[in-house]
Amino acid sequence: MTASAQEEMTPMAQADTNPLLAEWTGPYEGVPAFDEMQLDALKPALEAGMAMQLAEIDEIAASTEPATFENTIVPLERAGRELDRVFTYYGIWSSNMSSPEFREIQQEMAPKLSEFSTRISQNEALFERIKAVREGDGYADLRDDQKRVVDLTYDGFVRNGAELDAEGKARYAEINKQLSVLHTDFSNNVLHDEEYYVTYLTGDQLGGLPDSFVRSMAAAAEERGRPGDYAVTNTRSSMDPFLTFSTERDLRETVWRTYYNRGDNDDEYDNNDIIAKILQLRNERVGLLGYDNYAQWRLEDRMAKTPEQAYDLMLAVWPAAIARVEEEVADMQAIADEEGADITIEPWDYRFYSEKVRKAKYDLDSDEVKQYLQLDKLREAMFFVAGELFGFDFTPVEEGSVPVFHPDVKVWEVTNRETGENVGLWYLDPFARQGKRSGAWATSYRSYTTYDGETNVLASNNSNFIEGAEGEPVLISWDDAETFFHEFGHALHYLSSNVAYPTLNGGVRDYTEFQSQLLERWLLTEPVIETYLVHHETGEPIPDDLVAKIKNAATFNQGFATTEYLASALVDMKYHTVDPTGIDPDAFERETLEELGMPDELPMRHRSPHFGHIFSGEGYSAGYYGYMWAEVLTADAAEAFADAPGGYYDADMAKKLVEYLFAPRNSMDPAEAYRLFRGRDARVDALMRDRGFPIPDGE
C-alpha cells in the first residue's frame, strides 16, 4: 500500500494495516516488528497515532463523572499506546539508521508533533480533571506511588503552561513548535558533519597507530568506497585513539579540528544561529511562566532544585580540576622538551603526550591494556555482574526468532535466576556505521508496569565501536570499556523496574545517571578481572602487575577528564541563566571559558555547535551538570560497597542497591531513596577522594 493511500485511511483502519501501529506479536509478550519497518509507513503512522491518542484524551476530558484516580489518571496513563509503538521505530530511524529520506520526514513532522503535545498539555478540561484529583478528598487515600503519579502529572501540566491565559498559551505553543524544528535541524547538522567530514590517510601516514586500529580504519575506508585508504571517521571512538597514538602531529591537528568543529564550519550546516534562536525562545517561554531564566525552570524538579546549588557543586570542584591540568601539562611539556620536539603543548597534543606520561609515571601502556579488553568478553562480564547483583541470567535468542533492524544487532533473553521467569529482552547494537549517531546510549522499547497486567521489558544498548576485520576480536580502550558498563547500567535500571504506572518509569535527570555511573565500578572487581579480562590471543588473564598499574593510575588524567566535562556543564548553565538577547554563541563560549580560566591546552568536551545534549532536545539543557551531581552519589555509594564485608558483591548491599536505587525508578523521591540505601545524604568529599583532588574546607 502506498503512503498516500495509507494517509487517506481512518486512524482505526490504519491500526489494522500499518505495521508501525500494529500491536506487537510473536514471542516474549510481543516484540517490535523491526523486519517490517518501511519508511513510507512512518508519516501516516505518526498522523494516525496522534489522532488516536487525541481521541482518547478527549474522551477522558469529556467525562461527566466526578474526577478520580481511576477514571482520569489511569486512562491518561493508558492513552497513546499505538503512538508509543510508532515512536519505537521513529527512534531507530533517528538514532541507529538515519537517512536523508528520514530526515525530510523528521523535519516535516517535528512541528506537527509539537502541536500534538501542546493540544494535550493545553486541554483545559483535562487539566481541570487532573487538578480535581489532586485537590479532591480521594487523594489522601491513594497509595504513595499513586500520589506521586498524580503530582508528577499535575506539575508537568503546570510547568508546561496549563495555567496561562489564552494569549500566553498560544505563544507558548508557537514557541514549542519553533523549538521542535530547531532541535531537529541542530541534530541533523551535527550528523551531517559526522558522516561527511572524514579524514582519509595513506599507508605512509600511519605512524604510531596500533595494528588493530589500522585495520579498523582500512575497513571504514573500504565501506566508504575508498579501498586501500584509511579513514578516521568523525566520531569520538575514532578520533580518540588517533590523537592518542598518531606520531603525525599535523594530522593530529587536522583530526582534532575536524572533530571539535562539528556544526561550526560556517556553511549551511553551521549551528551557531540555531543556538541563538533556541536560547531566545527557551528564555521567552519560561518568562511566560514567571521564571527569571530557563535554568530556574529546568532545575525546579531536579535534585539540585536551583541553578545556584548546581553552580556550587561545579565550582567546588573546578579549581582542583584546572590546577591538576596545569600539573598534567607540565609533565607532558617536560617529555616533549626531553625528546627535543620543540613544541608547546596544544589541544591536539594532550592525548598523545598524556599517553607518554602514563607510560613514564605508571609504566602503563593503553594499547597493552587494550589487548585484554575484548568486546565479547566484556559483554559476558556485564552479564556476570548482573547475575550476581540482580539475579538476572542472559541467554542468546536464536537468530531470526526475534526481528532486528540491522544484522549487527543481537538479542538476549533476560530471566530471573531464581524463578526462571522471563524479565525481558536485551538488544545490543554495538558498531559504528553511516547513519548512526555517535556516542553510546541506552533506550527501552517497552517498560515494566503492573497497572494493566504485568509487562516484561525490552531494553537496548547502542555503541559505536569500530568493527575489525572479519574473524578478529574487537578490542576497545579502557574508557570505552567503562562506557560499555555505564550504558548497561541504564539497561539494568529498566530491567529492574517494579513500578505500577508508566509515568514512574521516567527519571530525574541528575539522578538517573547515578545508577549507570555506579555500575562502572564493577569493571575492576576481582571476579571480572580474573575471568573476563583475558588476552585476545593467549587467553591468559590480565597480569596482576598490569592490574596494579591500572589501579595506581586510576586518578591519572583526572584534570583533563574533569575539566573538559565541567567546562561543558558550566557553559550550559551559563547559557541558560543569562539574558540571551542578541547572543553570539561563538563569542559567548570563548568569553565564558576565559572568565572561568579554562586552560588553553584542552577544549570543552562538547563545544556549543555540536552540544547535542542541550541543543538537539531539552533532556539535558541546563542539566549537563547532572553527571557531576550523579558522580557525588556514585563515589559515596561506591565507598559503601568497598567498606561492606563482602565488598562489591556483598549480598546485603546488593539487595539494598536493587530495592532502593534501581527498582523504584521514579516512584519515590530520589533523595529519600538514596537515604534509604546509605542511611544519610551523599557527601562531596567522596568524589574528591575518588579523583585524587584535595578536599575543600568544611567537607
N, C-alpha and C positions, 0 to 999 in steps of 0.2 A: 504494500500500500504506500502511495506517495505521501510526502509530508503535507502537501496541500489537501489531499483527501482526508488525512487524519485530522487536520485543523478544522474541517467542516463538521466533524462528528461531535455529538454531545459529550460532555465530560464523562458521564457514566458509560457511554459506549466506548470511549477511548480506554477506560479502565479495563475493558474486556479484550481490547485488541492491541494496545500499545504495550510492548514488553517492559518498558521502563516504569510503567504504572502498575503492572500486574503484581498480584500477591506472589511472594517468593514461595517456590515449591521445591521438592526434592528432599534430600536427607537433612539431618541436623535442624529440624524445625523450619526448613526452607532456607535457601541461600540466594544471593543476588544472581541474576541471570547474566553474568558478565559475557557469556558466549553469544548473547543476543543483542548486545549493545550496537545500535545503529544510530549514527549521529543525526540522521534526518528525523528520527523519532523524538529527539530531545526537546525541541521547541514546543511541539504540540503537547508533549507530556507535561512540561512545565506549565503551560497555559491551562491544561485540563486539571492538573493537580491543584493549582491555585484556586480555580473555580470551585472545585470540590471542597477544599478547606474553607473557603469563604461561605459556602452554603452551610457547612457545619457550624461555623461561628454565628451566622445569622440565626440559626435555629436556637442556639444557646441564648443569644441576646434577646430573642423574641419571646422567650418563655414567660408565661403569666404566673407561674408558680413562685412563691417566695424563694429567694436565692439561698441555696445551701451548698455545702461542700460537694455533695453527691450529684446535684443537678446542674452545677455550674463549673466547679473546678475540675471534677473528674472528666466530664466530656471535653473540657478545654484541653486537658492532658492527652485525651484520645484523638483529638482532631488533627488532621493532616497526615495521616499515615501514608496515603498514596504519594503525596508530595515528598515526604521523607525518603521514600524509596527512590524517587527520581533524583533527589539530591545525592544519594549514594553514587549513582552513575555520573552525575554532574561533577562531583568531587574527583572522581577518577580521571575524567577528561581534563579537568582543571589542573590537577597536580601531577598525575602519572603519565598522561597520554595527550598532552595538548597539541593542537594543530592550528594552522591559520583558519581553517573552516570552523573549528570550535570557537576560536576567539571572536569570530564575527557574531556567532550566536550569543556568546557571553556578553559582548558589548551591547547587543540589541536587547537582551533580556535583563541586564542589570537594573535599568531604571524601572522596568515593569515589576521586578521582584521587590524593589524598594517600595513602589506604590502599594503592592500587595501587603507588605509588612505594615505599612502605615495604616491601611484600611482596618487592620486588626487592632493595632495599638491605639487608634483614634476612634474606635467604635464606642460611642458614648453609652449605649445601652449595655453593652458587655461590661464596660468598666464599672458602671453603677452596680451591676450584679456582683462583680468581684469585691467591690467596696462594701456591699451589703453583707457578704460572707465574712469579711474581715471585722466588720464592726457589729455583727449580729450576735445574739445570745449564744448561738451554737458554737461559736469559735472556741470558747473556753473548754468545751467538751471534746474537742479534737485531740488526736494523738499529737505528740511533739513534732513528728515528721510531717503530719498533715498541716499543722500550723505553719511550718516552715515553707511548705508549698504555697500556701495562701499568701504569706508575707513576701516571698520572692516574686510571686506573680503580681501582686498589688504594687510592690516597689518598682518592678520592671515597667509597668504601665505608667506610673507617675514619672519615673525618670525618663520616659520617652514621650512626654508631652500630653498625657491623658487629661491633665487639668488645665491646659492652656485654653484661651478663648479661641473663637473661630479663626480670627486672623492669625494668631500665633500658631495654631495647628496647621493652617495652610502653608505658612512659611516653613515650619518645621518639616513638613512632608516634602516640600520642594528642595530643601537643603539635603535631606536624606537621599532624594533621587539624584541630585547632582553628585553627592559623595559616592554613591554606588558606581557611577560611571568613572569618576576619577580614580577610585581604588582599583577598578579593573584595568584602566589604562596604565596606571603605575605598574601593576604586576606584570602585565603583558610586555611593557617596555623593558623591564629587567629580564624577563625570559628571552626576549629577542636578543639582548646583548650576551646572555649566557649561551645562546645557541649559535650565534653568528660571529662573535669575536673569539676566534680560536687561533692560538699561536702554533704554527707548523714549523718543525725543525727538520734538519737533515742529519745524516749519520755522523757528521763531524761536529755536532753541537750538543752532544750527549754527555759531556764530561761530568763525572761525579755521580751520575744518576744510577740508582740500583737497577740491576737487571730486570727484576720483576716490574718495576715502574716503566722501564724502557719498552718491555713487551706490551704492557697495557697501553702505552702511548701509540705504539705501532698499530694495535688493534683499533684504537679510537680513530686514527687517521684513515685506516682502510675502510672503516664503517662510513666515513665521510667522503669516500671516493678518492682518497689520496694514498694509494698503496705505495710503500717504500718510504713514506714520510713518517713523522712522529708528531702527534697532536697533544698539546697542552690545552685541555678544554677549560672553559671559563667558569669553573666551579671550584669550591674550596678543596674538595678531595683531590683535585689535580694540581691546583696552584700550590697548595701547602707542601707536598713532597718536592715539587720542583724548586721552590725557594729554599727548602732545607738542604738540598744536596747538590744542585747545579753549580759547577765551578765557573759558568759563563755569566759574569756579573752583568753585562749589558742585556743579556736575555732575561736574567732575573728581574731587572728593572722593567723590561717590556711586559713580562707576565704579571708583575705586581701592578703596574699601571692599568693594564687591561682589566684585571680583576677589580681593583678598587675604583675604577672609573665607570663601572656598570651604571647605566642610567644617567651618565654625566659626560656625554660626548658631543654636546652642542649640535645634535642632529634631531631628526623627527622623533627619536625615541628618548630624548632628554627629559628627565623627570623634575627639574627644578621648578618650572612654572606650575606643574601639577601639585607639588608640595605646598607652594604658597597658597594655592586655591583651597586645598584640603584644610590647612590650618585656619584660614579665614572663615571657612564655612563651619568648621567644628566650633570655633570660638563664638560665632554668631548664634549657633544652635543652643549651646549651653547658656548663653546670655538670655535667651528666651525663657529659660527655666529659672533664671535668677542666680546663676553661679558666676563667680568672678572670672573663672577660667576653666578650660577643658579638664585640666588635671584634677581640680577640685571636684568636679562632677564624677570623673572616672574612678577616683580612689575612695569615694564615699562608701562603697560597698565592698571594698577590699580590706585585707588585714591591716594595711598601713593606715587607712582611713583618711589621711591628709597628705598633700604634697610635701608639707614640712617634715613629717615623720619619715617619708621616703628619702628626702634630701639628707636628713640627719644620719640615717644609716649609711648612705653612699659616701657622704663627706667624712664620716668617721673612719672609713677605710681608704679613701682616696690618697691622703698624704703618705701613708705607708706604702701604697702601691707605686706611686711615682718615685718615691725615694728608692724603692727596690729596682725600678727601671734604671735609675742612674747607676746603681751598682752593677746591674747586668750589662749595661752599655760599656762601662769602664772595663769590665772583664773581656768583652768582645773586642774593644778597641786595642787592648793590650796584645791580644793574639794577632790581630791584623797587623799591628806595628811590628811585632816579633817576626812575622812572616815577610815583612817588607812589602805589604800590599799597597802602601802609600794611598790609603783611602780614609775618609771619615765615615763612620757607620751611618748608613741611610736605611730607610724602612725596608728596602728590598735585600738588605744585608742581615737583618735581625735574625731571621730563622737560620740562615747559613752559619753565621758565627756563633749563634746560640748553641747550635749542634756541636761546634768545635769546643765551646766552653763546657758543655755537658760531658764530652769525652775527656777533657783535661781535668775537670774537677771531680767527676764521679766515675770516670772510665766507663761511661755508659754510651753505647752506640745505638742510636734509634733503629738503624737498619738491622743490627744484630737482634734487638728485641723483636722486631717485626717477623723474624723467621719462626717465632713461636706463637704468632697471632694469626691462626688460620680462621677464616670466617666461619667455616662449618663447625670447627671445634668450639669457637666462642658461642655459637648458637646452642650447641649442646651444653655448654657451661651455664648459659642462661636457663635452660630447661632444668638443669640440676638444682640451681638456686631456687627456682620457682617451686620445685618439688619439695625441697627441704623447708622452705619458709611458708609456702601457701598450700602445700599438699596437692599441687597440680601435676598431672602427667601429660606429656605431649607425644602424640603418635602420628606419624606421617599419614595423610589421607591419600588413598590410592589415586594416582594421576588420572585425570579425566572424570573422576566421580563428583568433583566439585568444580564448577566453572571458574576460570580465571581470566583476567583481561589481558594478560601477556604471558608468553611462555616462561619468562623469568620467575613468575610468581609461583610460590609453593604454599601448600596448606597443611596444617596440623590440627588434629582434634585435641581438645583440652578436656581432660576428665578429672574428677575428684578422686584422688588416690585411695581414699578410704572406702568410698561407696561405689566407685566405678561409673558414677553418673556423668553424663555429658555436661560440661560447663560452657563449651562453645567451640569456636574455631579460631585459629590464628593464621593470618595470611602474611607472607613475607615477600616484599618486592625489593630486592637488595641492590640492583645495579643501575648505574647511570645510563641514560640514553637520551637521544634528542626528543624534545617534547616533555621531558620530565623536569619538574622544578628542582633546583639544587637543594642541598641540605638533607636533613633527616627528620622524619616526623612520624607520629602515630595517629591513628584515627580508628573510629569504630563504625561498623556498618549497622550493627544492632546492639542496643544497650540492654542491660538486665533491668527488669521491672517485675512486680508481682500484682499490681492493681487489677490487671485484666488477665490473670493467669501468668504463671512464671515463664519467663523467656530466657533463652540462652544468649550468649554474647558472641558477636562476630567482630574480632579485633584485628588490626593490621599494623605492621611496621614497614616503613619505607626508607630506604637509604640510597646513597649514590656512590657506592663502591665501584672502583674501576675493575671490570671483569678482565681476567688474564687470558692468556692463550688457552685453547681448549685442552682440558685434562689437567691443567695446573691449578693448585690451590690458590685461593685469593688471600693474599697476605695484606694485613692492614696495620696502620700505625696504632700506637698506644692511645692517642687521643681519640681515634676513630673507634677503638675497642670500648673506651669509656662511653662514647656517644651511643654505641650499639646497646650497651647495658641501660643507659639512660632512657632511650626511647622504649625499650622493652618494659621499663618501669611504668610508663604510661599504659602500655597494654595490660600489665598486671593490675593496674588501677581499674581498668574497665572490667577485666575478668573477675575481680574480687567483689564487685559491687553487690550489695544486698538491699538496695533501696526499693521502695514500692512504686514511685512515680517518676516519669521521665525528667521532670524539672530537677529532681535531686541528683541526676547523673551529670548535671553541669558542674562547674567548679569556680572557685575563687582564684583568679589568675596568679596572685602572688603566693598561693598555697599549692596549686596543682603541680608546679614544677618540683616541689619538695620531694614527693614520693619517687619521682624518676631520678632526681639527683642522688637520693639516698641509695638507690639500687646500684649505682656505680661502685659503691664501696665494696661490693662482694667480688669484684673482679680480682682483687688482690688477697682474697681469703685463701687459706691453705688448701682446702679441697679443690678449689678451682685451679690453683697453681699446679698442684701435684698431678691432676688428671687431664686437664684440658689445655694448658699452655705447653704444648709439646712441639718439637721441631718438625717442620713440614717434610723433611727428608728422612731423618733418622727415627722419628717418633719418640726421641728421648725428652723427658720433662725438662723444662727450663731450669738451668743450674741454680743452685742456692745462691751462689755469689752474684749472679745476674739479678735475681730477685732482690737481694740485699741492695744492689746498686739502684734498682728502680725505687725501692722504699726510701733509700737515703736521698734520692733526687726528687722526692715527692713534692717538695716545695720549690724545686728549681723552676726558674722562668715564671714564677707567680707574679712578678712585676708586670711582665708582658701580658699574661692572661687576664689579670685583674684590671689592668689599666685599659686595655683595648675594649673590654666589656663595659667597665664603668663609664668610659668616655661616651659610648653609645647611650647608656642609660641616662647619664646626666644631660646630654644634648636633647634626648627625647623629652625629659621632664622640663627642660628649659623651653623647648618649642611650645609646650602645652601650658606654660604658666605666664607667658608674655602676651602682650597685645600684638597679634600677627599682622596688623595693618601695614601693607607695603613691604612685607618681609622679603628679603633676598636670601633664600636658603643657603646658597654657596657662601656668602659673606657671613651669615649668621653662624654657620657651622665653624668657620675659621675663627671668628671673634670669640665665640663661646669657649672653644678649646684653648685659645690664647689666655682668656681670663682664668681658666682652670689651671694653667701651667702645664698643658699637655706636652709631654716630651716629643721632640721633633722626630725621633727615631722610629716611631710606630704610629699607625693610623687607628681610628675608631674601628671596632670590629665590623660594624655596618655603617658605612658612610650614608648620609641622608638620601642620595638619589637611588640607592638600592636597599634602603632600610624597610624591607617588606613587612617586618613585624609590626611596624607602626603606620605605614602608608598604603599597604595593599588591602587593608581592612582595619578594624578597630580593636581586635583582640588584645594586642599588646600596647596600643597607643597610650602614652603616659603611664605605661605599665611594664616597660622593659626592666625597670629596677627590680621587678618581681623575682628574677633569677637570683639576685643577691639576697633578697628577703628570704627566699626559699633556702639559700645556702646557709643562712644562720640556723634555720631549723635543721638542715641536713647535718651540719657539723655537730650540733648539740645532740641530735638523735644518734649519730654515729658514736659519740663518746659513751652514750648509754649502752649501746651494744658492746663496745670494746670493754666496758667495765663489768659486763654481766658474766656470771660464772661460766656459761657456755659460749662466750664471745659472740661472734656474728651469727652463730647457729643456735643460740640459746633458745630453748623451746618456749619459755615464758615470755621472753621478749618478742619472739616471732608471733606468738598468739596476740599480744598487745598491738604489734605492728599491723596485723591484718584487721583486728577488731576495731581499732580506733583511727588508724591512719589511711587504710586502703578501702575497707568495706563500706564505710559510711558515705563516701563520696561527698555530696553537699547536703546531707540530711541533718547535719549539726554544724554549729559554728566552728570554723577551723581552729580558733584559739582554744576553745573548750576541748576539742578533740585532741589537740596536742598536749594539753594539761593532763588529760586522762591517760595519755601514753607515758608522759615524762614525769608527772607529778608536780610540774612547775612550768613556767614560761621558758622559752629558749633564751639563751644568753649569747651576745655577740662575741664574747671572749673566746668561745669555742671556734668560731670562724677565724679569728686572728691567729689562734694556735695552729689551726689547720693549714693556714697559708704561710706560717712562719713569720708573721708580722708581729711587731711589738703590740701589746695590749694597751688600748687607750686608758688614760687615767680614769679611775672610777668604775672600771669593769671588774 
